Amino acid sequence: MKIALLGYGRMGKEIEKIAISRGHEIVIKKNAGDIVDITLADVAIDFSVPTSAFENISNCLNNKIPVISGTTGWLNKFDDAVALCKEKQGGFIYASNFSVGVNVFFELNKQLAKMMKNLSNYNITMEEIHHTKKLDAPSGTAITLAEGIIANTHKENWSLGTEAKENSIPIEAKRIPDVPGTHTVWYSSEVDTIEIKHTAHNRQGFALGAVIAAEWIIGKTGIFSMKDVLNIS
């Protein structure tokens, strides 16, 4: 499989290692401003920056190249990407996190939220910790977790910070050098606390998940998620 890496930063380099170890070929390494012939690739993996993501995805879909995107901070144009994918009958996977473990964590988070829905004596709070070079806060993964809770409880929205507001989930975002990613959800009452947590030890899990998604989407058309890729029910 010939892969285009759209964004050749730390994640792009990690994806390159995993892809080569699985027998794939990297034919494009693109950073912002580079002009490339995307048709050289069988599939593209976008881990770029928010200002480049939609352009990268559009270029792939317009050229009928299936694209995997893990870039966060561009989702104000997500619906446009979905519409273009449908128009061009392309293949597109977006995930705020490609780690297999995190995607299992997303489902656990939803199930716990359903169980806690009517237990009003528990307050919900969240925390995410990442390396200091992460551009967006809260992380896309934290937002996905919060959305999973909102969809299954009486909460209506999330807010950045530690202040608890009515019907809102506070998300504290911390930036500490060399932390790949830690996400924690707490349900706290006066008598106890329930905690679920995912800790990434390195970037290899994110990279492996992205390559697995790229392998999976070949020959498929539509808009998919990692839940589809991993067949998580």
VENGI-V81234 format. One record per backbone hydrogen bond with DSSP energy under -1.0 kcal/mol. NH is the residue of the N-H (numbers start at 1). CO is the residue of the C=O. If there is no record, write none. Layout:
BEGIN
NH_CO + NH_CO
END
This chain:
BEGIN
3_25 + 4_43 + 5_28 + 6_45 + 7_5 + 7_30 + 13_9 + 14_10 + 15_11 + 16_12 + 17_13 + 18_14 + 19_15 + 20_16 + 21_17 + 22_18 + 23_20 + 24_19 + 25_1 + 27_3 + 28_3 + 30_5 + 34_31 + 40_37 + 41_38 + 42_2 + 43_2 + 44_66 + 45_4 + 46_68 + 47_6 + 52_49 + 53_49 + 56_52 + 57_53 + 58_54 + 59_55 + 60_56 + 61_57 + 62_58 + 64_61 + 65_60 + 67_91 + 68_44 + 69_93 + 70_46 + 77_74 + 78_75 + 81_77 + 82_78 + 83_79 + 84_80 + 85_81 + 86_82 + 87_83 + 88_84 + 90_85 + 92_222 + 93_67 + 94_224 + 95_69 + 103_99 + 104_100 + 105_101 + 106_102 + 107_103 + 108_104 + 109_105 + 110_106 + 111_107 + 112_108 + 113_109 + 114_110 + 115_111 + 116_112 + 119_116 + 120_118 + 122_119 + 123_188 + 125_186 + 126_170 + 127_184 + 128_172 + 129_182 + 130_174 + 131_179 + 134_131 + 143_139 + 144_140 + 145_141 + 146_142 + 147_143 + 148_144 + 149_145 + 150_146 + 151_147 + 152_149 + 156_167 + 157_167 + 159_169 + 161_171 + 168_165 + 169_157 + 171_159 + 172_126 + 174_128 + 176_130 + 179_176 + 182_129 + 183_198 + 184_127 + 185_196 + 186_125 + 187_194 + 188_123 + 189_192 + 194_187 + 196_185 + 198_183 + 200_181 + 207_203 + 208_204 + 209_205 + 210_206 + 211_207 + 212_208 + 213_209 + 214_210 + 215_211 + 216_212 + 217_213 + 220_217 + 222_90 + 224_92 + 229_225 + 230_226 + 232_227
END
